[in-house]
Amino acid sequence: MKITVNGEQREVAGPTLTDALDELGYGGARVATALNEGFVPVPARGETALSDGDRLEILAPRQGG
């Protein structure tokens, strides 16, 4: 299915957010996720189904100040 990841069109096969994160190279990474502008907590990612056209934002924490 085609989804938008951080503003870029991507093709993913996995049906859940966890599957997509693994496919995109974020498996095990400490990131925050938002699907269609709604925050998705880590425990809910495996149960969060993706649909064609979804918008996913992946944010990594930053250090410094």
C-alpha distance (Angstrom), angle and dihedral (degrees) to the residues before:
residue distance angle dihedral
M1 . . .
K2 3.78 . .
I3 3.80 118.3 .
T4 3.78 133.7 164.0
V5 3.81 113.7 -114.4
N6 3.80 116.2 -169.0
G7 3.80 89.3 -24.3
E8 3.83 95.8 -47.9
Q9 3.81 125.6 106.9
R10 3.81 111.1 -118.2
E11 3.79 135.6 175.6
V12 3.81 116.7 -132.8
A13 3.80 130.9 175.6
G14 3.81 101.3 -164.6
P15 3.80 116.8 101.0
T16 3.83 96.3 -145.2
L17 3.77 136.7 53.1
T18 3.83 90.5 -112.1
D19 3.81 90.5 54.0
A20 3.81 91.6 49.3
L21 3.80 92.6 48.9
D22 3.81 89.8 52.1
E23 3.82 91.0 48.9
L24 3.79 92.0 48.7
G25 3.82 92.9 51.4
Y26 3.81 98.1 -103.6
G27 3.81 97.4 108.3
G28 3.80 107.5 136.1
A29 3.82 93.2 4.2
R30 3.79 119.2 131.0
V31 3.77 101.1 -117.6
A32 3.78 138.5 141.2
T33 3.79 118.1 -125.2
A34 3.78 134.5 -156.7
L35 3.77 122.9 -174.0
N36 3.79 116.8 -161.4
E37 3.82 88.7 -14.7
G38 3.82 94.9 -52.8
F39 3.81 121.8 112.9
V40 3.83 114.3 -116.1
P41 3.83 114.3 -157.6
V42 3.81 119.0 -141.3
P43 3.84 95.9 -106.7
A44 3.83 91.2 54.9
R45 3.81 97.9 50.2
G46 3.81 95.7 87.5
E47 3.80 90.5 53.7
T48 3.80 96.4 42.5
A49 3.80 109.1 102.0
L50 3.77 120.5 -150.5
S51 3.80 125.6 -139.5
D52 3.76 132.7 -162.5
G53 3.82 108.9 -83.8
D54 3.82 97.1 23.7
R55 3.80 118.8 148.2
L56 3.81 115.5 -133.0
E57 3.79 125.1 -171.7
I58 3.81 118.5 -166.2
L59 3.79 116.4 -167.1
A60 3.79 126.6 -173.0
P61 3.82 120.5 -155.5
R62 3.79 117.0 -107.2
Q63 3.76 130.6 -146.9
G64 3.75 127.8 -147.0
G65 3.73 135.0 52.0
